[in-house]
Structure formats: structure tokens, C-alpha cells
């Protein structure tokens, strides 16, 4: 029998993109050209993003409760293996990463993947990535930063729950 799936975003949900961004800035310090800075976002960057506090433990609680976890990330496909390596090296109980790319359209670049996975829940930190996600999937929005979130507007009504972080989502999800 197939275990239920929870689909999780990486940056902002599992991994602390802000810390990794700061490290990339530090490596490029002294070079103010944007192209030099963007060059830091290669294999090393995508395989070394630190975890969001409490995210590893939250994933272990979800896994222990009987859920398979799949990371669905709006990342270029060429960095999919680096992202999986990053998650595994941090002890996330995640065996699969699906990179969707990051195209700006009316429908989320993650929608087709989530629809095919048919997860019980989809957790992301970016409101537009819920566009086109089937109504049968619980949509959980994790706020992007401790000081609030840029996710505002009428689309908030389309999410099933809002949480400060993945640890809060897992507590709420497992206590329902």
C-alpha cells in the first residue's frame, strides 16, 4: 500500500536561503558586479544551503507518522542532484527532489508535479506557487521570514493553513 505523500518546498521551508545568500555574497565580496555575484549560485551553492531551524526534526516527525516526503523546488533541473545531496547531507528524510524551474506564469511551475504526486499536503513559502494546485491537496503556506511575509492579497483565501515555519505545520498537521 502506498504511503501518503507530503510535498515540501526547499528554500524558505526546508532550507535557509537567506543564510546561503549571505554566504554567497561574502564569497563574492569586493566584486560589486551582479554577474560575479550570480556566478556563486552554482553546484556548491545549491548543495550547501543550511536548514531552517527545526525543519529536519519536523520532517522526521512527518516521516515517522507514515508520510513520504518529496521536495518540489522551483530550481533549474541541472541543480536537482545538488539539492538532493544538500538535503541528504543535512539528514532530511527525503529521497526525491523534483526541480520544476522557475517560470513566471499564471499557473505555478509546481502545479503539474503536485497534481501528479497527489500529496495529502503541499507546503510552500511563496503564495503564487499555489496557483493551479488541485483543491484536493491541502495547501500550507509557511511565512518567509520571522518579520512577516510578502505573501498578501486575495490569494491568501486559497490556502488551507498558514504557519510560521515547517515545525509549526508538522505539529498542526499531526495533531489534526
N, C-alpha and C positions, 0 to 999 in steps of 0.2 A: 504494500500500500504506500502510495506517495505521501511524503510528509508535506504539510502546508509550508508555503514559502513566504518570506518577508523580503521585499526588495528594498535595499538601502542605498541612498546616495553616498558618495565618498566625501568630497570636500564640503566641510561645514557640518556634516553629520557624523561620519566616522573619523575623518582626518582634519587636523587643524591647519587649514590652508593659510591662515594669517601668519602663523609661526613659520611655515615653509616659505611664504612670500618674503617675510623679513630676512630669512637666511639667504634667499636668492639675491635680495637687494644688497646684503652685506658682502656677498661674494663679488658682486658687480660694482661695489663702492668705488668711487673715483672715476667711473665711466658713466657719464650722465646721458649717454645716448641711449635712446629707447631700444634700439636694435641689440645693443650689447646686453641690456638687462633681459630682454626676451630670450636671448640665447641661453640663459640659465635654466629655462624651462624645458629641459631635455630628459633623457632617461634617468639621470641621477636625481633630478628634482622629483619626478613622479614616482620614484622608488624610495624616497626618503621623507615623505610628509609625516610629521608626528601625529599621534592620535589625539582626538578631542578627549578631554578629561572624562573618564567614566564610560567611554564608548566601547572599549574592549570588554569590560565587565558586563555591560548591558547586552552585548552580542552573545556572550557566553550564557547569560540567563535565558535569552530567547532560544538559543540552540538547545540548552538543557531542558527547556519546556516543550521541545519537539518541533521546532521550526528550522527549516533550511534557510540559510541566509545567502542572498545573491546581491552583489554590488552592481548597481546600474549607474554608470558615471558618464557625464557629458564630456568625455575625453576623446582625443583623437585615437583611433584604433591602434596606431603604431605604439601607443604607450600602455595598452591593455595589460601586457605581461609585466611591465614595471609596476603598475598599480597593484596587481595581484601579489607580486613579490613584496611590495610595501606592506600590504595588509597581513600577509602570512608572517613576515618577519616581526610584526608587532603582536602576534598571537591572536589575531581576529579569527574566529572560526568560520571563515568564508573561503569556499573552494572555487568560486566562479566570479569573474568580473566581466561585465558586458559594457564595452565602450560604445557610446552612441554618436559621438561627435557633438558639436555644439552649434547647430544651425538655428538661427532665429526665424521661426515661422509661427503661424497661428496655432499649430499643433506641436506639442512638446517633442523634442527629438527622442525622448524616452518612452513615449506613448506606445509605439508598436512593440517594443521589448516587454514592457509591463503587461500589455494585453496578452502577449504570447506566454509569459510566465504564469499568469493568473494567480498572483500572490494574494494572500489574505490582506496584506497591507503594503503600502508604498510610502517610504519615509524620505522626504527631501527637504532642503532648506531654501528652495527658490520657487516661489509661487507659480511662475509661468510653466515650470516643468510638470505641473498637474493638468495642464490643458490636454484634453483628449484621453486622459486616464479613465478607464471604464468605471461606471458607478458602482459596480460590484466589488471594487477594490477600496479598502479603507485608505483615505489619503491623510497622512500625518505630516504636518508642517513643523519643522524644527526651526526655531528662530536662529538667525545667522550670527548674532553676536550678543554678548552679555548686556549691551546697552540698547537692545531693541533690534528691529528688523526693518529692512527696506520693503518688505512684503506687505503692501497695503492695498486697499481698494475693494471693489465689489467681488473680485475673485476669491477673497477670503471665505465667502459663503460656500464655496465649492469643496473646502477641505473638511474632513471629518473631525480632526482634532489638531490642536496647536500645543507645542511643548517647548520648553526652554532648551532641551538637549535630548540626545538619544536615551540617556539613562532615565529621564522622566517619562519618555514614551514607553520604554520597556516596562517600567513599574506600572503605568496605567494600563498597558495592553495585557499584561499578565494578571492583573487583578480584576479584569472585567468578567 
